[in-house]
Amino acid sequence: MNILIFTVNYNADDKLFKFIRSVIIASQHCSDTHVDFHILDNSGKTQSELDDIRARLNEFDMAITLHSDGTNSGYFGGLSLSKSFVKKYTDGVVYCNPDIKLEPDFFVKLKEAADEKNSAIIAPAIISADDGFDQNPKYLSKLSLKKLKRLNFIYSNMLTFSMFTLLARVKEIFSAKQKSALANNTMAGQNIYAPHGAIFIFLDIDFYLNLPVFDCFLFGEELFIAEEARKGNITITYKPKIKVIDERHASINLLSNNTVRGYYLESIQYLLKRYY
C-alpha cells in the first residue's frame, strides 16, 4: 500500500515531529505500507529556519519533503501542489493537520478498509486528547440553507460569534461523549455526509485529483469535500477502527478571535454561493 501524507504546518513544529514519529511507528506495524510524507509549511520560515528543520527531518527514517514558499496559503491552499506528487501507484492520500498522532495500527486498519473496496473517502475516529471523545462523524446529512444563513449571521458580528463559540464548547463538553459512544456503536461502516477536517483520507485517487480549487483560506473544508463527494456520488464512510489522537487547534490558537471569525464568515459565504 502506497500512501501519500500531506500535513499543513503553521508554527506547530513540536506537534509535527510527534506526528511524524507516530507515522513511522504505524508504518512499522504494517510492513507492506510505504509512506511518502510531505510538509506544506505555512509558517513563513526564513531560509535558515528551513535549513534547520530539514536537518532535523533528515534524522527520521522516512521519505519526508518540506515545501515552503515563505507565505501562508491556508489549509487547502496546498491542494494543487499536493496533486503533483500523486502517482499511478498511489493507493491513498492523507491530508491533515500536524497536531494529530496516528494509533500504531492505523495503517493495518486502513489497509483492511482499502481491501474492502467500498469506501472512497474514510472518516476515521478522531479522538480529542483533552476530552476523549470522537469528533467524527462531523455531519450525518447536508446542512440546511436555514442553518448556513444563521451561521452567516452569527459570524458577521464579534459579539454573536463569541457567544456562539462559548455555547458550542459547553454543548460539546456535555454531549460529545454520549454522541461519540452512540456513533461507535451504531454508525461504524455507514456512509455519512461530512468527515471532520483534522484528517481526510482519500482512497479514490481520481476524486482527489479532480477536486476543484477551494478559494477560502481556512474553515469550510469539510462541507467542500462533502458537497464535491455528493455531486460525484462518492461515498464517505465512518470507520472508527482507524484511529488518530487529536490535540486540537494548535495553529488556530495562534490567531486572534476576530481573525478566526473572519475566516469562518468567508467560508460560509463561499459555501452558500457555491452549493446553495
C-alpha positions as CSV (number, residue, x, y, z in Angstrom):
1,M,0.0,0.0,0.0
2,N,1.5,3.3,-1.1
3,I,0.3,6.3,0.9
4,L,1.0,10.0,0.4
5,I,0.6,12.1,3.5
6,F,0.3,15.9,3.3
7,T,0.3,17.8,6.6
8,V,-0.2,21.6,6.7
9,N,2.1,23.2,9.3
10,Y,1.6,26.6,10.8
11,N,4.1,27.2,13.7
12,A,3.4,23.8,15.2
13,D,6.8,22.2,14.7
14,D,6.8,20.3,18.0
15,K,3.4,18.8,17.2
16,L,4.7,18.0,13.7
17,F,7.6,15.9,14.9
18,K,5.3,14.0,17.3
19,F,3.1,13.3,14.3
20,I,6.0,12.1,12.2
21,R,7.1,9.7,14.9
22,S,3.6,8.2,15.1
23,V,3.5,7.7,11.3
24,I,6.8,5.9,11.5
25,I,5.6,3.6,14.3
26,A,2.3,2.9,12.5
27,S,4.1,2.1,9.2
28,Q,6.4,-0.3,11.1
29,H,3.3,-2.2,12.2
30,C,2.2,-2.7,8.5
31,S,5.3,-4.0,6.7
32,D,3.8,-3.7,3.2
33,T,3.0,0.0,3.6
34,H,5.2,2.7,2.0
35,V,4.7,6.3,3.1
36,D,5.9,9.5,1.4
37,F,5.5,12.4,3.8
38,H,5.1,16.0,2.6
39,I,5.0,19.0,4.8
40,L,3.2,22.1,3.4
41,D,4.7,24.7,5.7
42,N,2.7,28.0,6.0
43,S,4.8,29.4,8.9
44,G,6.8,31.9,6.8
45,K,10.1,30.5,7.9
46,T,13.4,32.1,7.0
47,Q,15.9,30.1,4.9
48,S,17.9,29.5,8.0
49,E,14.9,28.1,9.8
50,L,14.0,25.9,6.8
51,D,17.6,24.6,6.8
52,D,17.3,23.8,10.5
53,I,14.0,21.9,10.2
54,R,15.3,20.0,7.2
55,A,18.3,18.9,9.2
56,R,16.0,17.6,11.9
57,L,13.8,15.8,9.3
58,N,16.8,14.0,7.9
59,E,17.2,12.2,11.2
60,F,13.9,10.3,10.5
61,D,14.0,7.0,8.6
62,M,11.2,8.0,6.2
63,A,10.9,10.0,3.0
64,I,10.0,13.5,4.1
65,T,9.8,16.6,1.9
66,L,9.4,20.1,3.2
67,H,7.7,22.6,1.0
68,S,7.6,26.4,1.7
69,D,7.4,29.5,-0.4
70,G,7.5,31.8,2.6
71,T,3.8,32.5,2.5
72,N,0.7,31.2,4.2
73,S,-1.8,29.8,1.7
74,G,-4.3,28.4,4.2
75,Y,-5.3,24.8,4.9
76,F,-6.4,23.8,1.4
77,G,-4.0,26.2,-0.4
78,G,-1.6,23.3,-1.0
79,L,-4.1,21.1,-2.8
80,S,-2.8,21.9,-6.3
81,L,0.8,21.3,-5.2
82,S,-0.1,18.0,-3.5
83,K,-1.7,16.7,-6.6
84,S,1.5,16.9,-8.5
85,F,3.0,14.2,-6.2
86,V,0.3,11.7,-6.8
87,K,1.4,8.8,-9.0
88,K,-0.4,6.0,-10.8
89,Y,0.6,3.6,-8.0
90,T,-0.7,5.8,-5.2
91,D,-3.3,3.9,-3.1
92,G,-4.3,6.6,-0.7
93,V,-3.9,10.2,0.2
94,V,-4.0,11.6,3.7
95,Y,-4.4,15.4,4.1
96,C,-4.3,16.6,7.7
97,N,-3.2,18.9,10.4
98,P,0.1,18.3,12.2
99,D,-1.4,18.2,15.7
100,I,-2.6,14.6,15.5
101,K,-1.0,11.2,16.2
102,L,-1.7,8.0,14.5
103,E,-2.5,4.9,16.5
104,P,0.1,2.2,16.0
105,D,-2.4,0.0,14.0
106,F,-3.5,2.9,11.8
107,F,-2.1,1.5,8.5
108,V,-3.2,-2.0,9.3
109,K,-6.8,-0.9,9.7
110,L,-6.5,1.4,6.7
111,K,-5.3,-1.5,4.5
112,E,-8.2,-3.6,5.7
113,A,-10.6,-0.8,4.7
114,A,-8.9,-0.3,1.3
115,D,-9.1,-4.1,0.6
116,E,-12.8,-4.0,1.2
117,K,-13.1,-1.5,-1.7
118,N,-16.3,0.0,-0.5
119,S,-15.1,3.4,0.7
120,A,-13.9,6.3,-1.5
121,I,-13.3,8.7,1.5
122,I,-12.7,7.5,5.0
123,A,-13.7,9.3,8.2
124,P,-11.6,7.8,11.0
125,A,-12.1,8.1,14.7
126,I,-10.6,11.4,15.7
127,I,-10.2,11.2,19.5
128,S,-9.8,14.5,21.3
129,A,-6.7,14.3,23.5
130,D,-8.3,16.6,26.1
131,D,-11.8,15.2,26.3
132,G,-11.6,11.7,24.9
133,F,-14.5,11.9,22.5
134,D,-14.6,11.1,18.8
135,Q,-15.1,14.1,16.6
136,N,-16.4,12.0,13.7
137,P,-18.9,11.8,12.1
138,K,-18.9,15.5,11.6
139,Y,-22.2,15.7,9.9
140,L,-24.6,12.9,9.0
141,S,-26.6,14.9,6.5
142,K,-26.4,18.0,4.5
143,L,-26.8,21.3,6.4
144,S,-29.9,23.2,5.6
145,L,-29.9,26.6,3.9
146,K,-31.5,28.0,7.0
147,K,-28.7,26.8,9.2
148,L,-26.0,28.2,7.0
149,K,-27.8,31.6,6.8
150,R,-28.0,31.5,10.6
151,L,-24.2,30.8,10.8
152,N,-23.6,33.7,8.4
153,F,-25.4,36.0,10.7
154,I,-23.6,34.7,13.8
155,Y,-20.1,35.0,12.2
156,S,-20.9,38.6,10.9
157,N,-20.6,40.0,14.4
158,M,-17.9,39.6,17.0
159,L,-20.4,39.5,19.9
160,T,-22.6,36.9,18.4
161,F,-19.6,34.9,17.4
162,S,-18.1,34.9,20.9
163,M,-21.4,33.9,22.4
164,F,-21.9,31.1,19.9
165,T,-18.3,29.8,20.4
166,L,-18.8,29.7,24.2
167,L,-22.2,27.9,23.9
168,A,-20.9,25.5,21.4
169,R,-18.0,24.5,23.7
170,V,-20.4,23.9,26.6
171,K,-22.6,21.8,24.4
172,E,-19.6,19.9,23.2
173,I,-18.4,19.1,26.7
174,F,-21.8,17.8,27.8
175,S,-23.0,15.9,24.7
176,A,-20.0,14.8,22.7
177,K,-19.0,11.8,24.8
178,Q,-22.5,10.4,24.6
179,K,-22.7,11.2,20.9
180,S,-19.3,9.5,20.3
181,A,-20.3,6.3,22.1
182,L,-23.6,6.2,20.1
183,A,-21.7,6.7,16.9
184,N,-19.2,4.0,17.6
185,N,-22.0,1.5,18.4
186,T,-24.4,2.3,15.6
187,M,-22.6,4.2,12.8
188,A,-19.4,2.2,12.2
189,G,-19.2,1.3,8.5
190,Q,-22.0,3.6,7.5
191,N,-21.9,6.4,4.9
192,I,-22.0,9.9,6.3
193,Y,-22.3,13.4,4.8
194,A,-19.1,15.1,6.0
195,P,-15.9,14.0,7.9
196,H,-14.1,16.1,10.4
197,G,-11.4,18.2,8.8
198,A,-8.5,17.4,11.1
199,I,-7.7,14.5,8.7
200,F,-9.1,13.5,5.4
201,I,-8.3,10.0,4.0
202,F,-8.9,9.6,0.2
203,L,-8.9,6.2,-1.3
204,D,-10.5,7.3,-4.5
205,I,-7.4,9.0,-6.1
206,D,-9.3,10.2,-9.2
207,F,-11.7,12.1,-6.9
208,Y,-8.8,13.7,-5.1
209,L,-7.1,14.7,-8.3
210,N,-10.3,16.2,-9.7
211,L,-11.1,18.4,-6.7
212,P,-11.5,22.0,-7.8
213,V,-9.7,24.9,-6.1
214,F,-11.1,25.8,-2.7
215,D,-10.8,29.6,-2.5
216,C,-11.2,30.0,1.2
217,F,-8.2,30.5,3.5
218,L,-9.5,28.4,6.4
219,F,-12.6,26.5,7.5
220,G,-15.4,25.1,5.4
221,E,-13.2,22.3,4.0
222,E,-15.5,19.6,5.4
223,L,-18.5,20.9,3.6
224,F,-16.5,21.5,0.5
225,I,-15.4,17.8,0.4
226,A,-18.9,16.7,1.3
227,E,-20.5,18.6,-1.5
228,E,-18.0,17.6,-4.1
229,A,-18.5,14.0,-3.0
230,R,-22.2,14.3,-3.1
231,K,-22.0,15.8,-6.7
232,G,-19.9,12.9,-7.8
233,N,-21.9,10.2,-6.0
234,I,-18.7,9.4,-3.9
235,T,-19.1,7.6,-0.6
236,I,-17.7,9.0,2.7
237,T,-17.6,6.2,5.2
238,Y,-17.2,6.3,9.0
239,K,-14.5,3.8,10.1
240,P,-13.9,4.2,13.8
241,K,-11.4,1.3,13.9
242,I,-9.0,3.6,12.1
243,K,-7.9,6.0,14.9
244,V,-6.0,9.2,15.4
245,I,-5.5,11.3,18.6
246,D,-6.1,15.0,18.1
247,E,-4.5,17.7,20.3
248,R,-6.8,20.2,18.5
249,H,-6.4,23.8,17.4
250,A,-2.6,24.0,17.7
251,S,-2.4,26.5,14.9
252,I,-5.8,28.2,15.2
253,N,-5.0,29.2,18.8
254,L,-2.2,31.4,17.4
255,L,-4.8,33.5,15.6
256,S,-6.9,36.3,17.1
257,N,-10.6,35.6,17.7
258,N,-11.6,38.3,15.2
259,T,-9.3,36.7,12.6
260,V,-10.9,33.3,13.2
261,R,-14.4,34.9,12.9
262,G,-13.5,36.5,9.6
263,Y,-12.3,33.2,8.2
264,Y,-15.4,31.4,9.3
265,L,-17.6,34.2,7.7
266,E,-15.6,34.0,4.4
267,S,-16.1,30.2,4.2
268,I,-19.8,30.3,5.0
269,Q,-20.4,32.9,2.3
270,Y,-18.4,31.0,-0.2
271,L,-20.3,27.7,0.5
272,L,-23.6,29.5,0.3
273,K,-22.7,30.9,-3.1
274,R,-21.2,27.7,-4.5
275,Y,-23.5,25.0,-3.2
276,Y,-26.8,26.5,-2.1
